[in-house]
Amino acid sequence: MGDDPIPCDLYPSVEAVIADPDHYGVAVSPWYPPPEFLVQIRDAVRYGGTEFLDLIVQASEAITTRNEGNLADPIDPNSI
């Protein structure tokens, strides 16, 4: 098992999952970032300043409102 991909189906809503008689229940563990991640965020805030923090707020708004089409392009396209 480990890091091998697991075949799955995508559903547009919880209701669609419930309506599918062949769906399977799964649990997804949260991702716990390594300590280096905090260092990277700290550096990004230090060197990116208010522009970086504004991008964080915009991304958070887009994710919470499920309107991900309005996100700005990444500063570093290679980071995708």
N, CA, C and O of each residue as an XYZ file, in Angstrom:
320
protein
N       0.842     -1.176      0.000
C       0.000      0.000      0.000
C       0.889      1.241      0.000
O       1.325      1.640     -1.080
N       1.179      1.860      1.097
C       2.102      2.991      1.161
C       1.646      4.172      0.333
O       0.535      4.673      0.505
N       2.520      4.621     -0.581
C       2.234      5.794     -1.403
C       1.667      5.455     -2.771
O       1.579      6.328     -3.634
N       1.285      4.216     -2.982
C       0.723      3.830     -4.268
C      -0.638      4.495     -4.455
O      -1.420      4.575     -3.507
N      -0.931      4.976     -5.676
C      -2.248      5.583     -5.914
C      -3.369      4.557     -5.769
O      -3.190      3.371     -6.046
N      -4.506      5.035     -5.335
C      -5.682      4.187     -5.149
C      -6.748      4.667     -6.124
O      -7.075      5.854     -6.124
N      -7.303      3.786     -6.954
C      -8.360      4.213     -7.884
C      -9.570      4.739     -7.108
O      -9.949      4.185     -6.077
N     -10.161      5.806     -7.616
C     -11.324      6.372     -6.921
C     -12.227      7.082     -7.922
O     -11.852      7.299     -9.075
N     -13.406      7.435     -7.466
C     -14.363      8.214     -8.251
C     -14.475      9.598     -7.632
O     -14.351      9.754     -6.417
N     -14.710     10.607     -8.473
C     -14.929     11.961     -7.986
C     -16.421     12.266     -8.026
O     -17.104     11.934     -8.995
N     -16.915     12.891     -6.985
C     -18.325     13.245     -6.891
C     -18.445     14.752     -6.686
O     -17.605     15.352     -6.016
N     -19.471     15.363     -7.251
C     -19.626     16.812     -7.112
C     -20.130     17.238     -5.734
O     -20.006     18.405     -5.362
N     -20.697     16.299     -4.977
C     -21.239     16.660     -3.661
C     -21.359     15.423     -2.788
O     -21.271     14.295     -3.273
N     -21.559     15.643     -1.506
C     -21.769     14.534     -0.579
C     -23.056     13.795     -0.935
O     -23.133     12.572     -0.810
N     -24.057     14.537     -1.375
C     -25.325     13.918     -1.742
C     -25.147     12.922     -2.886
O     -25.781     11.867     -2.904
N     -24.276     13.268     -3.847
C     -24.017     12.367     -4.969
C     -23.328     11.089     -4.498
O     -23.580     10.014     -5.042
N     -22.477     11.196     -3.511
C     -21.820     10.005     -2.962
C     -22.858      9.113     -2.307
O     -22.876      7.901     -2.521
N     -23.716      9.717     -1.512
C     -24.739      8.954     -0.793
C     -25.696      8.281     -1.775
O     -26.155      7.165     -1.534
N     -25.994      8.964     -2.883
C     -26.928      8.418     -3.872
C     -26.333      7.272     -4.673
O     -27.080      6.500     -5.275
N     -25.017      7.138     -4.700
C     -24.362      6.075     -5.457
C     -24.302      4.816     -4.597
O     -23.622      4.804     -3.571
N     -25.001      3.760     -4.997
C     -25.025      2.551     -4.168
C     -23.675      1.829     -4.132
O     -23.452      0.988     -3.262
N     -22.782      2.144     -5.058
C     -21.487      1.457     -5.112
C     -20.353      2.257     -4.470
O     -19.185      1.900     -4.623
N     -20.682      3.337     -3.751
C     -19.600      4.145     -3.180
C     -18.952      3.434     -1.984
O     -19.561      2.594     -1.322
N     -17.723      3.800     -1.747
C     -16.970      3.251     -0.624
C     -16.622      4.379      0.335
O     -16.356      5.503     -0.091
N     -16.622      4.084      1.607
C     -16.218      5.077      2.591
C     -14.714      5.078      2.756
O     -14.083      4.022      2.783
N     -14.140      6.268      2.866
C     -12.704      6.390      3.094
C     -12.456      7.459      4.148
O     -13.296      8.326      4.390
N     -11.312      7.379      4.754
C     -10.858      8.416      5.679
C      -9.539      8.959      5.151
O      -8.664      8.195      4.743
N      -9.403     10.265      5.159
C      -8.181     10.898      4.676
C      -7.493     11.549      5.866
O      -8.083     12.367      6.572
N      -6.261     11.182      6.074
C      -5.501     11.760      7.176
C      -5.048     13.163      6.811
O      -4.690     13.418      5.661
N      -5.060     14.075      7.772
C      -4.553     15.427      7.479
C      -3.063     15.394      7.211
O      -2.349     14.513      7.689
N      -2.610     16.351      6.450
C      -1.189     16.455      6.139
C      -0.524     17.282      7.219
O      -0.938     18.412      7.481
N       0.485     16.741      7.838
C       1.237     17.471      8.853
C       2.544     17.930      8.226
O       3.415     17.112      7.932
N       2.684     19.246      8.018
C       3.881     19.729      7.332
C       5.143     19.529      8.169
O       5.098     19.587      9.398
N       6.258     19.297      7.499
C       7.526     19.170      8.221
C       7.977     20.538      8.730
O       7.488     21.557      8.243
N       8.892     20.588      9.694
C       9.370     21.874     10.228
C       9.926     22.799      9.142
O       9.831     24.020      9.264
N      10.504     22.229      8.084
C      11.058     23.060      7.010
C       9.963     23.891      6.329
O      10.231     24.971      5.802
N       8.738     23.379      6.346
C       7.628     24.100      5.715
C       7.398     25.432      6.419
O       7.176     26.450      5.764
N       7.448     25.430      7.750
C       7.270     26.662      8.506
C       8.383     27.659      8.168
O       8.132     28.860      8.063
N       9.588     27.169      8.000
C      10.701     28.038      7.625
C      10.435     28.664      6.256
O      10.685     29.853      6.058
N       9.928     27.866      5.311
C       9.622     28.385      3.975
C       8.518     29.438      4.032
O       8.602     30.463      3.354
N       7.488     29.193      4.834
C       6.397     30.176      4.975
C       6.931     31.447      5.614
O       6.610     32.550      5.170
N       7.742     31.301      6.653
C       8.310     32.474      7.326
C       9.134     33.303      6.345
O       9.020     34.529      6.330
N       9.967     32.652      5.523
C      10.770     33.371      4.539
C       9.886     34.043      3.495
O      10.154     35.173      3.087
N       8.829     33.350      3.060
C       7.925     33.930      2.060
C       7.255     35.182      2.605
O       7.114     36.171      1.885
N       6.843     35.154      3.861
C       6.217     36.337      4.469
C       7.248     37.453      4.602
O       6.959     38.615      4.316
N       8.447     37.092      5.035
C       9.501     38.103      5.231
C       9.855     38.787      3.916
O       9.963     40.012      3.860
N      10.038     37.993      2.853
C      10.499     38.559      1.591
C       9.359     38.942      0.646
O       9.544     39.772     -0.245
N       8.192     38.346      0.834
C       7.060     38.662     -0.028
C       6.192     39.770      0.539
O       5.464     40.438     -0.196
N       6.269     39.962      1.842
C       5.556     41.046      2.498
C       4.051     40.989      2.289
O       3.443     39.918      2.279
N       3.469     42.167      2.123
C       2.011     42.261      2.037
C       1.453     41.614      0.776
O       0.325     41.121      0.790
N       2.227     41.606     -0.327
C       1.734     40.949     -1.546
C       1.509     39.465     -1.300
O       0.490     38.909     -1.710
N       2.469     38.819     -0.626
C       2.334     37.397     -0.326
C       1.142     37.152      0.588
O       0.348     36.244      0.344
N       1.012     37.948      1.631
C      -0.106     37.762      2.559
C      -1.442     37.996      1.861
O      -2.423     37.316      2.163
N      -1.492     38.956      0.923
C      -2.724     39.186      0.178
C      -3.074     37.971     -0.673
O      -4.247     37.613     -0.781
N      -2.063     37.325     -1.286
C      -2.318     36.111     -2.066
C      -2.848     34.988     -1.176
O      -3.720     34.227     -1.596
N      -2.332     34.878      0.040
C      -2.821     33.867      0.983
C      -4.292     34.116      1.303
O      -5.093     33.181      1.318
N      -4.648     35.374      1.558
C      -6.047     35.704      1.855
C      -6.931     35.417      0.650
O      -8.013     34.851      0.806
N      -6.491     35.798     -0.560
C      -7.276     35.532     -1.766
C      -7.482     34.033     -1.971
O      -8.588     33.598     -2.293
N      -6.436     33.250     -1.789
C      -6.551     31.803     -1.958
C      -7.490     31.218     -0.914
O      -8.301     30.348     -1.230
N      -7.391     31.683      0.315
C      -8.277     31.195      1.378
C      -9.732     31.522      1.069
O     -10.613     30.682      1.256
N      -9.985     32.735      0.598
C     -11.353     33.113      0.217
C     -11.863     32.224     -0.913
O     -12.995     31.743     -0.867
N     -11.030     32.008     -1.924
C     -11.445     31.196     -3.073
C     -11.761     29.770     -2.650
O     -12.733     29.179     -3.121
N     -10.944     29.218     -1.763
C     -11.168     27.843     -1.317
C     -12.422     27.744     -0.460
O     -13.215     26.818     -0.633
N     -12.611     28.687      0.465
C     -13.775     28.605      1.359
C     -15.078     28.911      0.633
O     -16.132     28.417      1.032
N     -15.026     29.715     -0.423
C     -16.249     30.020     -1.165
C     -16.396     29.135     -2.400
O     -17.352     29.279     -3.162
N     -15.441     28.212     -2.596
C     -15.422     27.297     -3.742
C     -15.444     28.044     -5.072
O     -16.070     27.613     -6.040
N     -14.740     29.177     -5.090
C     -14.643     29.983     -6.299
C     -13.175     30.069     -6.697
O     -12.580     31.147     -6.692
N     -12.600     28.923     -7.041
C     -11.177     28.845     -7.300
C     -10.781     29.429     -8.650
O      -9.590     29.515     -8.947
N     -11.746     29.832     -9.477
C     -11.435     30.395    -10.778
C     -10.874     31.796    -10.708
O     -10.343     32.293    -11.702
N     -10.974     32.450     -9.562
C     -10.518     33.833     -9.452
C      -9.128     33.968     -8.849
O      -8.713     35.078     -8.516
N      -8.405     32.874     -8.702
C      -7.077     32.956     -8.111
C      -6.093     33.595     -9.080
O      -6.154     33.369    -10.289
N      -5.190     34.390     -8.535
C      -4.134     35.002     -9.341
C      -3.162     33.918     -9.789
O      -3.064     32.861     -9.165
N      -2.446     34.192    -10.873
C      -1.422     33.278    -11.329
C      -0.337     33.184    -10.259
O      -0.081     34.160     -9.553
N       0.305     32.016    -10.130
C       1.376     31.904     -9.148
C       2.551     32.800     -9.491
O       2.816     33.067    -10.663
N       3.251     33.259     -8.477
C       4.412     34.101     -8.702
C       5.482     33.316     -9.448
O       6.108     33.836    -10.371
N       5.691     32.073     -9.050
C       6.669     31.193     -9.692
C       5.916     30.071    -10.377
O       5.501     29.124     -9.710
N       5.723     30.145    -11.699
C       4.954     29.099    -12.389
C       5.515     27.691    -12.195
O       4.770     26.721    -12.333
N       6.784     27.552    -11.885
C       7.377     26.233    -11.669
C       6.964     25.640    -10.329
O       7.256     24.476    -10.057
N       6.290     26.417     -9.489
C       5.902     25.912     -8.163
C       4.617     25.120     -8.209
O       4.184     24.614     -7.174
N       3.991     24.991     -9.357
C       2.728     24.245     -9.460
C       3.018     22.772     -9.400
O       2.096     21.958     -9.469
